[in-house]
Amino acid sequence: MIETAKRNGLDPFGYLLFLLQELPKLGKPPAEEPLERIFPWSNTIPVYRYLT
């Protein structure tokens, strides 16, 4: 997870924090479409999660 975040230009800590905040909102089990929005290569990840 951390290496995938790094390879996609994300701050690993920020991305993990983002996941821990967002995953509970998706329900059990989460549908595929909402999960795709939080993948590290998604265009919908908040900008502040990216490495500078």
C-alpha distance matrix in Angstrom:
0.0 3.8 5.6 5.2 6.2 8.7 10.0 10.7 12.6 10.9 11.4 8.2 10.5 12.1 9.2 8.3 12.0 12.5 10.5 12.5 15.6 15.2 14.1 17.4 19.4 18.5 20.5 20.5 19.5 18.1 19.6 17.8 19.0 17.7 14.2 14.4 15.3 12.0 9.8 8.6 11.7 14.0 17.1 17.3 14.7 17.1 18.3 18.1 14.3 14.8 15.5 19.2
3.8 0.0 3.8 5.4 5.1 6.3 8.7 10.0 10.8 9.0 8.7 5.3 8.1 10.3 8.3 7.9 11.5 12.5 11.6 13.4 16.3 16.6 16.2 19.4 21.3 20.9 23.2 23.5 22.8 21.2 22.8 21.1 21.8 20.2 17.0 17.0 17.2 13.8 11.9 9.6 12.7 15.2 17.8 18.1 15.0 16.7 17.3 16.5 12.8 12.9 12.9 16.5
5.6 3.8 0.0 3.8 5.3 5.0 6.1 8.6 9.9 9.5 10.2 7.8 11.2 13.1 11.1 11.4 15.0 15.6 14.7 16.9 19.6 19.5 19.1 22.5 24.2 23.4 25.8 25.9 24.9 23.2 24.3 22.1 22.8 21.7 18.4 17.8 18.4 15.4 12.8 10.1 12.2 15.4 17.9 19.0 16.3 18.3 18.4 18.2 14.5 13.6 13.1 16.5
5.2 5.4 3.8 0.0 3.8 5.4 5.1 6.3 8.8 8.6 10.4 8.6 12.1 13.0 10.2 11.2 14.7 14.4 13.3 16.1 18.5 17.7 17.3 20.9 22.2 21.1 23.6 23.9 22.6 20.6 21.3 18.8 19.4 18.6 15.3 14.3 15.1 12.5 9.4 6.9 8.6 11.9 14.7 16.0 13.7 16.3 16.6 17.1 13.5 12.7 13.1 16.6
6.2 5.1 5.3 3.8 0.0 3.8 5.5 5.2 6.4 5.0 6.8 5.6 9.1 9.5 6.9 8.7 11.9 11.5 11.2 14.1 16.1 15.6 16.0 19.5 20.6 20.0 22.8 23.7 22.8 20.5 21.4 19.3 19.2 17.9 15.0 14.1 13.9 11.0 8.8 5.5 8.1 10.8 13.0 13.8 11.0 13.1 13.3 13.4 9.7 9.1 9.8 13.5
8.7 6.3 5.0 5.4 3.8 0.0 3.8 5.3 5.1 5.3 6.6 6.2 10.0 10.9 9.5 11.3 14.2 14.3 14.6 17.2 19.1 19.1 19.6 23.1 24.1 23.7 26.6 27.4 26.6 24.3 25.2 22.9 22.8 21.5 18.8 17.6 17.3 14.6 12.4 8.8 10.4 13.4 15.1 16.4 13.5 15.0 14.3 14.1 10.8 9.1 8.4 11.7
10.0 8.7 6.1 5.1 5.5 3.8 0.0 3.8 5.5 7.4 9.9 9.8 13.6 14.1 12.1 14.2 17.2 16.7 16.6 19.7 21.5 20.8 21.1 24.8 25.6 24.7 27.6 28.3 27.1 24.7 25.0 22.3 22.1 21.5 18.7 17.0 17.1 15.1 12.2 8.8 9.0 12.6 14.3 16.4 14.2 16.3 15.5 16.2 13.2 10.9 10.5 13.4
10.7 10.0 8.6 6.3 5.2 5.3 3.8 0.0 3.8 5.6 9.1 9.8 13.3 12.8 10.6 13.3 15.9 14.7 14.9 18.3 19.5 18.5 19.3 23.0 23.3 22.4 25.6 26.7 25.5 22.7 22.9 20.2 19.5 18.8 16.4 14.4 14.0 12.3 9.8 6.2 5.9 9.2 10.6 12.8 10.8 13.0 12.3 13.6 10.8 8.6 9.3 12.3
12.6 10.8 9.9 8.8 6.4 5.1 5.5 3.8 0.0 3.8 6.8 8.8 12.0 11.3 10.2 13.4 15.4 14.5 15.6 18.7 19.6 19.2 20.5 24.0 24.3 24.0 27.3 28.7 27.9 25.0 25.4 23.0 22.0 20.9 18.8 17.0 16.0 14.0 12.4 8.6 8.9 11.3 11.8 13.5 11.0 12.1 10.5 11.3 8.8 5.8 5.7 8.5
10.9 9.0 9.5 8.6 5.0 5.3 7.4 5.6 3.8 0.0 3.8 5.9 8.7 7.6 6.5 9.8 11.6 10.9 12.2 15.1 16.0 15.9 17.4 20.7 21.2 21.2 24.5 26.0 25.5 22.7 23.5 21.6 20.7 19.0 17.0 15.8 14.4 11.9 10.9 7.3 9.1 10.8 11.6 12.3 9.0 9.9 9.0 9.0 5.8 4.2 5.2 8.9
11.4 8.7 10.2 10.4 6.8 6.6 9.9 9.1 6.8 3.8 0.0 3.8 5.7 5.2 6.0 8.6 9.9 10.3 12.1 14.2 15.3 16.1 17.7 20.7 21.5 22.1 25.1 26.7 26.5 24.0 25.3 23.8 23.1 21.0 18.9 18.4 16.9 13.9 13.4 10.2 12.6 14.1 14.8 14.8 11.2 11.1 10.3 8.7 5.6 5.3 5.0 8.6
8.2 5.3 7.8 8.6 5.6 6.2 9.8 9.8 8.8 5.9 3.8 0.0 3.8 5.5 5.1 6.1 8.5 9.7 10.5 12.3 14.2 15.1 16.0 19.0 20.4 20.8 23.5 24.6 24.4 22.3 23.9 22.5 22.5 20.3 17.8 17.8 16.8 13.4 12.6 9.8 12.9 14.7 16.3 16.1 12.5 13.2 13.2 11.8 8.2 8.8 8.7 12.3
10.5 8.1 11.2 12.1 9.1 10.0 13.6 13.3 12.0 8.7 5.7 3.8 0.0 3.8 5.4 5.2 6.2 8.5 9.9 10.6 12.4 14.2 15.4 17.7 19.4 20.4 22.9 24.2 24.4 22.6 24.7 23.8 23.7 21.1 18.8 19.5 18.1 14.5 14.6 12.4 15.8 16.9 18.3 17.4 13.6 13.5 13.9 11.6 8.6 10.3 10.4 13.6
12.1 10.3 13.1 13.0 9.5 10.9 14.1 12.8 11.3 7.6 5.2 5.5 3.8 0.0 3.8 5.5 5.1 6.1 8.6 9.9 10.6 12.1 14.1 16.5 17.4 18.7 21.6 23.4 23.7 21.4 23.2 22.5 21.9 19.0 17.3 17.8 15.9 12.5 13.3 11.3 14.4 14.9 15.7 14.4 10.6 9.9 10.6 8.2 5.3 8.1 9.3 12.3
9.2 8.3 11.1 10.2 6.9 9.5 12.1 10.6 10.2 6.5 6.0 5.1 5.4 3.8 0.0 3.8 5.4 4.9 6.2 8.6 9.8 10.3 11.7 14.7 15.7 16.3 19.2 20.8 20.8 18.3 20.0 19.0 18.5 15.9 13.9 14.3 12.7 9.2 9.6 7.9 11.3 11.8 13.3 12.2 8.6 9.3 10.6 9.5 6.0 8.3 10.2 13.7
8.3 7.9 11.4 11.2 8.7 11.3 14.2 13.3 13.4 9.8 8.6 6.1 5.2 5.5 3.8 0.0 3.8 5.3 5.0 6.2 8.6 9.8 10.3 13.0 14.8 15.5 17.9 19.0 19.2 17.4 19.6 19.0 19.3 16.5 14.1 15.4 14.4 10.6 11.0 10.1 13.8 14.4 16.4 15.1 11.7 12.5 14.3 12.8 9.5 12.0 13.4 16.9
12.0 11.5 15.0 14.7 11.9 14.2 17.2 15.9 15.4 11.6 9.9 8.5 6.2 5.1 5.4 3.8 0.0 3.8 5.4 5.1 6.3 8.7 10.2 12.0 13.5 15.2 17.5 19.3 20.0 18.1 20.5 20.5 20.3 17.1 15.5 17.0 15.3 11.8 13.3 12.6 16.2 16.1 17.4 15.4 12.0 11.8 13.8 11.8 9.3 12.6 14.2 17.3
12.5 12.5 15.6 14.4 11.5 14.3 16.7 14.7 14.5 10.9 10.3 9.7 8.5 6.1 4.9 5.3 3.8 0.0 3.8 5.5 5.2 6.1 8.5 10.8 11.4 12.8 15.7 17.9 18.4 15.9 17.9 17.8 17.2 13.9 12.7 14.0 11.8 8.6 10.7 10.6 13.8 13.0 14.2 11.8 8.7 8.8 11.4 10.3 7.9 11.4 14.0 17.0
10.5 11.6 14.7 13.3 11.2 14.6 16.6 14.9 15.6 12.2 12.1 10.5 9.9 8.6 6.2 5.0 5.4 3.8 0.0 3.8 5.3 5.1 5.6 8.7 10.0 10.6 13.2 14.8 15.1 12.9 15.2 15.1 15.1 12.0 10.1 12.0 10.8 7.3 9.1 9.8 13.3 12.7 14.8 12.7 10.0 11.4 14.2 13.6 10.9 13.8 16.2 19.6
12.5 13.4 16.9 16.1 14.1 17.2 19.7 18.3 18.7 15.1 14.2 12.3 10.6 9.9 8.6 6.2 5.1 5.5 3.8 0.0 3.8 5.7 5.8 7.2 9.5 11.0 12.8 14.3 15.2 13.8 16.7 17.3 17.7 14.4 12.8 15.3 14.1 10.8 12.7 13.5 17.1 16.5 18.4 16.0 13.4 14.1 16.9 15.7 13.2 16.5 18.6 21.9
15.6 16.3 19.6 18.5 16.1 19.1 21.5 19.5 19.6 16.0 15.3 14.2 12.4 10.6 9.8 8.6 6.3 5.2 5.3 3.8 0.0 3.8 6.0 6.7 7.6 10.0 12.3 14.6 15.9 14.0 16.7 17.6 17.3 13.6 13.0 15.5 13.6 10.9 13.7 14.6 17.8 16.5 17.8 14.8 12.5 12.5 15.7 14.5 12.9 16.5 19.1 22.0
15.2 16.6 19.5 17.7 15.6 19.1 20.8 18.5 19.2 15.9 16.1 15.1 14.2 12.1 10.3 9.8 8.7 6.1 5.1 5.7 3.8 0.0 3.8 5.7 5.4 6.9 9.9 12.5 13.4 10.9 13.2 14.1 13.6 9.8 9.6 12.1 10.2 8.0 11.2 13.0 15.7 13.9 15.4 12.3 10.8 11.6 15.2 15.0 13.3 16.5 19.5 22.5
14.1 16.2 19.1 17.3 16.0 19.6 21.1 19.3 20.5 17.4 17.7 16.0 15.4 14.1 11.7 10.3 10.2 8.5 5.6 5.8 6.0 3.8 0.0 3.8 5.4 5.4 7.6 9.4 10.1 8.2 11.1 12.2 12.7 9.4 8.3 11.5 10.9 8.6 11.1 13.4 16.3 14.9 17.1 14.4 13.1 14.7 18.2 18.1 15.8 18.8 21.6 24.9
17.4 19.4 22.5 20.9 19.5 23.1 24.8 23.0 24.0 20.7 20.7 19.0 17.7 16.5 14.7 13.0 12.0 10.8 8.7 7.2 6.7 5.7 3.8 0.0 3.8 5.5 6.1 8.2 10.0 9.0 12.4 14.4 15.0 11.6 11.3 14.8 14.0 12.2 14.8 17.2 20.0 18.4 20.3 17.4 16.2 17.3 20.8 20.4 18.6 21.8 24.6 27.8
19.4 21.3 24.2 22.2 20.6 24.1 25.6 23.3 24.3 21.2 21.5 20.4 19.4 17.4 15.7 14.8 13.5 11.4 10.0 9.5 7.6 5.4 5.4 3.8 0.0 3.8 5.7 9.1 10.7 8.8 11.3 13.6 13.3 9.8 10.7 13.9 12.5 11.6 14.8 17.4 19.7 17.5 18.9 15.6 15.1 16.0 19.8 19.8 18.5 21.7 24.9 27.8
18.5 20.9 23.4 21.1 20.0 23.7 24.7 22.4 24.0 21.2 22.1 20.8 20.4 18.7 16.3 15.5 15.2 12.8 10.6 11.0 10.0 6.9 5.4 5.5 3.8 0.0 3.8 6.9 7.7 5.2 7.5 9.9 10.1 6.9 7.8 11.2 10.7 10.3 13.1 16.3 18.2 16.0 17.9 15.0 15.1 16.8 20.5 21.1 19.4 22.2 25.4 28.5
20.5 23.2 25.8 23.6 22.8 26.6 27.6 25.6 27.3 24.5 25.1 23.5 22.9 21.6 19.2 17.9 17.5 15.7 13.2 12.8 12.3 9.9 7.6 6.1 5.7 3.8 0.0 3.8 5.7 5.2 8.2 11.4 12.4 9.9 10.5 14.1 14.2 13.8 16.2 19.4 21.5 19.5 21.5 18.8 18.8 20.5 24.2 24.6 22.8 25.7 28.8 31.9
20.5 23.5 25.9 23.9 23.7 27.4 28.3 26.7 28.7 26.0 26.7 24.6 24.2 23.4 20.8 19.0 19.3 17.9 14.8 14.3 14.6 12.5 9.4 8.2 9.1 6.9 3.8 0.0 2.9 5.2 8.3 11.5 13.5 11.8 11.6 15.2 16.2 15.6 17.2 20.6 22.7 21.1 23.6 21.3 21.1 23.2 26.8 27.2 25.0 27.7 30.6 33.9
19.5 22.8 24.9 22.6 22.8 26.6 27.1 25.5 27.9 25.5 26.5 24.4 24.4 23.7 20.8 19.2 20.0 18.4 15.1 15.2 15.9 13.4 10.1 10.0 10.7 7.7 5.7 2.9 0.0 3.8 6.5 9.2 11.9 10.8 10.2 13.6 15.2 14.8 16.0 19.5 21.3 19.9 22.7 20.7 20.8 23.2 26.8 27.4 25.1 27.4 30.3 33.7
18.1 21.2 23.2 20.6 20.5 24.3 24.7 22.7 25.0 22.7 24.0 22.3 22.6 21.4 18.3 17.4 18.1 15.9 12.9 13.8 14.0 10.9 8.2 9.0 8.8 5.2 5.2 5.2 3.8 0.0 3.8 6.5 8.5 7.0 6.8 10.2 11.5 11.5 13.0 16.6 18.2 16.5 19.0 17.0 17.3 19.9 23.4 24.3 22.1 24.4 27.4 30.8
19.6 22.8 24.3 21.3 21.4 25.2 25.0 22.9 25.4 23.5 25.3 23.9 24.7 23.2 20.0 19.6 20.5 17.9 15.2 16.7 16.7 13.2 11.1 12.4 11.3 7.5 8.2 8.3 6.5 3.8 0.0 3.8 5.7 5.9 6.6 9.0 10.7 11.9 13.1 16.9 17.7 15.7 18.1 16.4 17.5 20.3 23.7 25.3 23.2 25.1 28.3 31.5
17.8 21.1 22.1 18.8 19.3 22.9 22.3 20.2 23.0 21.6 23.8 22.5 23.8 22.5 19.0 19.0 20.5 17.8 15.1 17.3 17.6 14.1 12.2 14.4 13.6 9.9 11.4 11.5 9.2 6.5 3.8 0.0 3.8 5.7 5.2 6.3 9.0 10.5 10.8 14.6 14.8 13.1 15.8 14.8 16.1 19.4 22.4 24.3 22.0 23.4 26.5 29.7
19.0 21.8 22.8 19.4 19.2 22.8 22.1 19.5 22.0 20.7 23.1 22.5 23.7 21.9 18.5 19.3 20.3 17.2 15.1 17.7 17.3 13.6 12.7 15.0 13.3 10.1 12.4 13.5 11.9 8.5 5.7 3.8 0.0 3.8 5.4 5.2 6.8 9.4 10.4 14.0 13.8 11.3 13.3 12.1 14.0 17.1 20.2 22.4 20.6 21.9 25.3 28.1
17.7 20.2 21.7 18.6 17.9 21.5 21.5 18.8 20.9 19.0 21.0 20.3 21.1 19.0 15.9 16.5 17.1 13.9 12.0 14.4 13.6 9.8 9.4 11.6 9.8 6.9 9.9 11.8 10.8 7.0 5.9 5.7 3.8 0.0 3.8 5.4 5.3 7.1 9.4 12.9 13.5 10.8 12.7 10.6 11.9 14.7 18.0 19.8 18.1 20.0 23.4 26.3
14.2 17.0 18.4 15.3 15.0 18.8 18.7 16.4 18.8 17.0 18.9 17.8 18.8 17.3 13.9 14.1 15.5 12.7 10.1 12.8 13.0 9.6 8.3 11.3 10.7 7.8 10.5 11.6 10.2 6.8 6.6 5.2 5.4 3.8 0.0 3.8 5.3 5.5 6.6 10.4 11.5 9.8 12.6 11.1 11.5 14.7 17.8 19.4 17.0 18.7 21.8 25.0
14.4 17.0 17.8 14.3 14.1 17.6 17.0 14.4 17.0 15.8 18.4 17.8 19.5 17.8 14.3 15.4 17.0 14.0 12.0 15.3 15.5 12.1 11.5 14.8 13.9 11.2 14.1 15.2 13.6 10.2 9.0 6.3 5.2 5.4 3.8 0.0 3.8 5.5 5.3 8.9 8.8 6.9 9.8 9.3 10.4 14.0 16.6 18.7 16.5 17.5 20.6 23.6
15.3 17.2 18.4 15.1 13.9 17.3 17.1 14.0 16.0 14.4 16.9 16.8 18.1 15.9 12.7 14.4 15.3 11.8 10.8 14.1 13.6 10.2 10.9 14.0 12.5 10.7 14.2 16.2 15.2 11.5 10.7 9.0 6.8 5.3 5.3 3.8 0.0 3.8 5.8 8.6 8.8 5.7 7.5 5.9 7.3 10.6 13.5 15.7 14.0 15.2 18.7 21.5
12.0 13.8 15.4 12.5 11.0 14.6 15.1 12.3 14.0 11.9 13.9 13.4 14.5 12.5 9.2 10.6 11.8 8.6 7.3 10.8 10.9 8.0 8.6 12.2 11.6 10.3 13.8 15.6 14.8 11.5 11.9 10.5 9.4 7.1 5.5 5.5 3.8 0.0 3.8 6.3 8.1 6.3 8.7 7.1 6.3 9.5 12.5 13.9 11.5 13.2 16.4 19.6
9.8 11.9 12.8 9.4 8.8 12.4 12.2 9.8 12.4 10.9 13.4 12.6 14.6 13.3 9.6 11.0 13.3 10.7 9.1 12.7 13.7 11.2 11.1 14.8 14.8 13.1 16.2 17.2 16.0 13.0 13.1 10.8 10.4 9.4 6.6 5.3 5.8 3.8 0.0 3.8 5.5 5.3 8.9 8.8 8.0 11.6 13.8 15.3 12.4 13.2 15.9 19.2
8.6 9.6 10.1 6.9 5.5 8.8 8.8 6.2 8.6 7.3 10.2 9.8 12.4 11.3 7.9 10.1 12.6 10.6 9.8 13.5 14.6 13.0 13.4 17.2 17.4 16.3 19.4 20.6 19.5 16.6 16.9 14.6 14.0 12.9 10.4 8.9 8.6 6.3 3.8 0.0 3.8 5.5 8.5 9.2 7.3 10.6 11.8 13.2 10.0 10.0 12.4 15.8
11.7 12.7 12.2 8.6 8.1 10.4 9.0 5.9 8.9 9.1 12.6 12.9 15.8 14.4 11.3 13.8 16.2 13.8 13.3 17.1 17.8 15.7 16.3 20.0 19.7 18.2 21.5 22.7 21.3 18.2 17.7 14.8 13.8 13.5 11.5 8.8 8.8 8.1 5.5 3.8 0.0 3.8 6.6 8.8 8.2 11.7 12.4 14.6 12.0 11.2 13.5 16.4
14.0 15.2 15.4 11.9 10.8 13.4 12.6 9.2 11.3 10.8 14.1 14.7 16.9 14.9 11.8 14.4 16.1 13.0 12.7 16.5 16.5 13.9 14.9 18.4 17.5 16.0 19.5 21.1 19.9 16.5 15.7 13.1 11.3 10.8 9.8 6.9 5.7 6.3 5.3 5.5 3.8 0.0 3.8 5.4 6.1 9.8 11.2 13.9 12.0 11.8 14.9 17.5
17.1 17.8 17.9 14.7 13.0 15.1 14.3 10.6 11.8 11.6 14.8 16.3 18.3 15.7 13.3 16.4 17.4 14.2 14.8 18.4 17.8 15.4 17.1 20.3 18.9 17.9 21.5 23.6 22.7 19.0 18.1 15.8 13.3 12.7 12.6 9.8 7.5 8.7 8.9 8.5 6.6 3.8 0.0 3.8 5.7 8.4 9.3 12.6 11.7 11.3 14.6 16.5
17.3 18.1 19.0 16.0 13.8 16.4 16.4 12.8 13.5 12.3 14.8 16.1 17.4 14.4 12.2 15.1 15.4 11.8 12.7 16.0 14.8 12.3 14.4 17.4 15.6 15.0 18.8 21.3 20.7 17.0 16.4 14.8 12.1 10.6 11.1 9.3 5.9 7.1 8.8 9.2 8.8 5.4 3.8 0.0 3.8 6.2 8.5 11.4 10.8 11.6 15.3 17.4
14.7 15.0 16.3 13.7 11.0 13.5 14.2 10.8 11.0 9.0 11.2 12.5 13.6 10.6 8.6 11.7 12.0 8.7 10.0 13.4 12.5 10.8 13.1 16.2 15.1 15.1 18.8 21.1 20.8 17.3 17.5 16.1 14.0 11.9 11.5 10.4 7.3 6.3 8.0 7.3 8.2 6.1 5.7 3.8 0.0 3.8 6.3 8.5 7.1 8.5 12.2 14.6
17.1 16.7 18.3 16.3 13.1 15.0 16.3 13.0 12.1 9.9 11.1 13.2 13.5 9.9 9.3 12.5 11.8 8.8 11.4 14.1 12.5 11.6 14.7 17.3 16.0 16.8 20.5 23.2 23.2 19.9 20.3 19.4 17.1 14.7 14.7 14.0 10.6 9.5 11.6 10.6 11.7 9.8 8.4 6.2 3.8 0.0 3.8 5.5 5.8 7.8 11.5 13.3
18.3 17.3 18.4 16.6 13.3 14.3 15.5 12.3 10.5 9.0 10.3 13.2 13.9 10.6 10.6 14.3 13.8 11.4 14.2 16.9 15.7 15.2 18.2 20.8 19.8 20.5 24.2 26.8 26.8 23.4 23.7 22.4 20.2 18.0 17.8 16.6 13.5 12.5 13.8 11.8 12.4 11.2 9.3 8.5 6.3 3.8 0.0 3.8 5.3 5.7 9.0 10.1
18.1 16.5 18.2 17.1 13.4 14.1 16.2 13.6 11.3 9.0 8.7 11.8 11.6 8.2 9.5 12.8 11.8 10.3 13.6 15.7 14.5 15.0 18.1 20.4 19.8 21.1 24.6 27.2 27.4 24.3 25.3 24.3 22.4 19.8 19.4 18.7 15.7 13.9 15.3 13.2 14.6 13.9 12.6 11.4 8.5 5.5 3.8 0.0 3.8 5.5 8.1 9.1
14.3 12.8 14.5 13.5 9.7 10.8 13.2 10.8 8.8 5.8 5.6 8.2 8.6 5.3 6.0 9.5 9.3 7.9 10.9 13.2 12.9 13.3 15.8 18.6 18.5 19.4 22.8 25.0 25.1 22.1 23.2 22.0 20.6 18.1 17.0 16.5 14.0 11.5 12.4 10.0 12.0 12.0 11.7 10.8 7.1 5.8 5.3 3.8 0.0 3.8 6.7 9.3
14.8 12.9 13.6 12.7 9.1 9.1 10.9 8.6 5.8 4.2 5.3 8.8 10.3 8.1 8.3 12.0 12.6 11.4 13.8 16.5 16.5 16.5 18.8 21.8 21.7 22.2 25.7 27.7 27.4 24.4 25.1 23.4 21.9 20.0 18.7 17.5 15.2 13.2 13.2 10.0 11.2 11.8 11.3 11.6 8.5 7.8 5.7 5.5 3.8 0.0 3.8 6.4
15.5 12.9 13.1 13.1 9.8 8.4 10.5 9.3 5.7 5.2 5.0 8.7 10.4 9.3 10.2 13.4 14.2 14.0 16.2 18.6 19.1 19.5 21.6 24.6 24.9 25.4 28.8 30.6 30.3 27.4 28.3 26.5 25.3 23.4 21.8 20.6 18.7 16.4 15.9 12.4 13.5 14.9 14.6 15.3 12.2 11.5 9.0 8.1 6.7 3.8 0.0 3.8
19.2 16.5 16.5 16.6 13.5 11.7 13.4 12.3 8.5 8.9 8.6 12.3 13.6 12.3 13.7 16.9 17.3 17.0 19.6 21.9 22.0 22.5 24.9 27.8 27.8 28.5 31.9 33.9 33.7 30.8 31.5 29.7 28.1 26.3 25.0 23.6 21.5 19.6 19.2 15.8 16.4 17.5 16.5 17.4 14.6 13.3 10.1 9.1 9.3 6.4 3.8 0.0
